[in-house]
Amino acid sequence: MLFCAQHASLCGMRAARIRRVAFGMLTWGLLAGAACGDDEAGSPCERAAAALRSCGLLSDGPVDCSESDTGPAGDCLAGCFESTECSTLKNVLCGTAVAADTMAFTLIQCVDTCFEEHGFRCADGSAIDPSWECDGEADCDDASDELDCETVPCGDGTSYVPVAYCDGLPDCSNGADEPAGCGQFRCADGTSVPLGYVCDTEADCADGSDEADCPGPTLQCG
């Protein structure tokens, strides 16, 4: 299938979305660093972790899947990872050679199908991961995933969604959602990132120091 070779930019954007899906399924588990119990062995989080680990894409270390999403969207997405060859998983999740991978579009289609069947339906008819609704970031082109959401008043006439509190991205002009108490992590190079960015499987410090010495496993792209 040559779609990604012919539409490299589009596939690159879709691959980035899949990386976000994978990180979303695993991030909180990596932060927790506790072993999964037997009753969570079939959860989407544990299945996704097993698929990545079998391909050498997830380092050793326990993953806490006790609160993972067991809904149909999570099950469907885990199935996409399980049915994809290791080389394609690495190319898509690590952002390498996506355009040259003839099977990358198959994974992209699989994830898109999960969204179509079990995701949040945008007002324009498109579909996104259901966990992206009301997360403070417009994922639908028409921003309909951020309508009718619970909000917190900033005190300046605007508001923000609860999950945006202390996320490192100012939503209030008066800084009410990013008070001094949120804290910052000092990178080894002297720059700073929000504490919430530490050990979330994505390097936010230019030197990657926010992902060093984390308690849980990390994505292996070497």
C-alpha positions in Angstrom: 0.0 0.0 0.0 1.7 3.2 -1.2 -0.7 5.8 0.3 1.7 7.1 2.9 4.5 7.3 0.3 2.2 9.5 -1.8 0.7 11.5 1.1 3.7 11.7 3.5 2.4 14.9 5.3 -1.0 13.5 5.9 0.3 10.2 7.2 2.8 12.0 9.4 0.0 13.9 11.1 -2.1 10.7 11.5 0.9 8.9 12.9 1.3 11.7 15.5 -2.3 11.1 16.5 -1.6 7.4 17.0 1.4 8.3 19.2 -1.0 10.4 21.3 -3.4 7.5 21.6 -0.7 5.1 22.7 0.7 7.6 25.3 -2.8 8.3 26.5 -3.4 4.5 27.1 -0.1 4.1 28.9 1.1 7.4 30.4 -0.7 7.2 33.8 0.3 3.6 34.1 3.9 4.4 33.5 3.7 7.2 36.1 2.2 4.9 38.7 4.9 2.2 38.4 2.9 -0.5 40.1 2.4 -4.0 38.7 -0.9 -4.9 37.1 -3.1 -7.3 39.0 -4.5 -10.5 37.3 -7.9 -8.9 37.0 -6.5 -6.2 34.7 -4.5 -8.7 32.5 -7.0 -8.2 29.6 -7.4 -4.4 29.9 -6.6 -2.2 26.9 -3.7 -0.7 28.8 -2.1 -4.1 29.6 -2.7 -5.4 26.1 -1.1 -2.3 24.5 1.8 -2.6 26.9 2.3 -6.2 26.1 2.2 -5.5 22.4 4.8 -2.8 22.7 7.0 -4.9 25.0 6.9 -7.9 22.7 8.4 -5.6 20.0 11.1 -4.3 22.3 9.4 -0.8 22.3 8.8 -0.6 26.0 11.5 -0.9 28.6 11.3 -3.2 31.6 9.3 -2.1 34.6 5.8 -2.6 36.0 2.8 -0.8 34.5 -0.2 0.0 36.6 -3.3 -0.8 34.6 -5.8 -0.9 37.5 -7.7 2.1 36.2 -7.4 1.7 32.4 -10.3 2.2 30.0 -12.1 -1.0 29.4 -14.6 0.5 27.0 -15.0 -0.6 23.4 -12.8 2.2 22.1 -9.9 1.0 24.3 -10.4 -2.7 23.3 -10.5 -1.7 19.7 -7.3 0.4 19.8 -5.4 -2.3 21.7 -6.4 -4.7 19.0 -4.8 -2.4 16.4 -1.5 -2.5 18.2 -1.7 -6.3 18.7 -2.3 -6.9 15.0 0.5 -4.7 13.7 4.0 -5.8 12.9 6.8 -4.6 15.2 8.6 -2.7 12.4 5.5 -0.7 11.7 4.7 0.0 15.3 8.2 1.3 15.8 8.0 3.5 12.7 4.7 5.0 13.7 5.2 5.3 17.4 8.8 6.6 17.1 8.0 8.8 14.2 10.5 7.2 11.8 10.1 6.2 8.2 6.3 6.4 8.2 6.1 7.4 4.6 8.3 4.4 3.5 6.4 1.9 5.6 3.8 0.2 3.4 1.9 -1.1 6.4 1.7 2.3 8.3 -1.6 3.2 6.5 -3.1 -0.1 7.6 -2.5 0.8 11.3 -3.8 4.4 10.6 -7.0 2.9 9.1 -7.5 0.5 12.0 -7.3 3.4 14.5 -9.6 5.6 12.4 -12.1 2.7 12.4 -12.0 2.5 16.2 -12.8 6.2 16.3 -15.6 5.9 13.8 -17.2 3.1 15.6 -16.6 4.0 19.3 -15.2 7.5 19.4 -16.6 11.0 19.9 -18.6 12.2 16.9 -17.7 15.8 15.9 -20.4 18.1 14.6 -18.8 18.0 11.1 -19.2 14.2 11.1 -15.5 13.3 11.8 -14.6 11.2 14.9 -11.9 11.4 17.5 -10.7 9.4 20.6 -13.5 9.7 23.2 -11.0 10.6 25.9 -10.2 13.8 24.0 -13.6 15.3 24.6 -13.5 18.2 27.1 -9.7 17.9 27.6 -9.1 21.6 26.9 -7.7 21.1 23.5 -9.9 21.3 20.3 -9.4 18.1 18.3 -12.4 18.4 16.1 -11.8 20.8 13.2 -15.0 22.6 14.4 -14.0 22.4 18.1 -17.3 20.7 18.9 -15.4 18.4 21.3 -14.9 21.3 23.6 -18.5 22.5 23.7 -20.9 22.1 26.7 -18.0 21.1 28.9 -17.7 21.6 32.7 -15.6 24.8 33.2 -14.0 26.7 36.0 -14.2 30.6 35.9 -10.9 32.4 35.6 -12.2 35.5 37.3 -11.5 37.6 34.2 -14.6 36.7 32.3 -13.2 33.6 30.7 -13.0 30.0 31.9 -11.0 26.8 31.6 -11.8 23.0 31.8 -10.7 21.3 35.0 -8.0 19.1 33.3 -6.3 22.3 32.1 -5.3 23.3 35.7 -1.6 23.3 36.1 -1.0 21.8 32.6 1.7 24.3 31.7 -0.5 26.1 29.1 -2.1 29.3 30.3 -5.8 29.5 29.5 -6.7 32.5 31.7 -5.3 35.9 31.0 -4.8 36.4 34.7 -2.9 33.1 35.2 -5.6 31.6 37.5 -5.2 28.2 35.9 -1.4 28.3 36.3 -0.7 29.7 39.8 2.8 29.6 41.3 1.9 26.5 43.3 1.8 24.4 40.1 5.6 24.1 40.3 8.2 23.6 37.6 10.8 20.9 36.9 14.3 22.2 36.3 15.8 20.5 33.2 19.5 19.6 33.3 20.1 22.3 30.7 18.7 25.0 33.0 15.3 25.4 31.3 12.0 24.5 33.0 8.8 22.5 32.2 5.6 22.0 34.2 5.9 19.2 36.8 3.0 17.4 35.1 5.3 16.9 32.1 7.8 14.8 34.1 7.8 11.0 33.4 4.9 11.2 30.9 6.9 9.2 28.3 7.5 12.2 26.1 10.7 14.3 26.4 9.8 17.9 27.0 13.2 19.1 28.1 15.6 19.5 25.1 18.0 17.2 26.9 15.3 14.6 27.8 16.1 15.0 31.5 12.4 15.1 32.4 12.2 11.4 31.3 15.3 10.3 33.1 15.2 8.0 36.2 11.4 7.5 35.9 9.9 4.7 38.0 8.0 3.0 35.2 9.0 1.8 31.7 9.7 4.1 28.8 9.3 4.0 25.1 12.4 2.6 23.4 13.1 4.1 20.0 16.8 3.5 19.8 
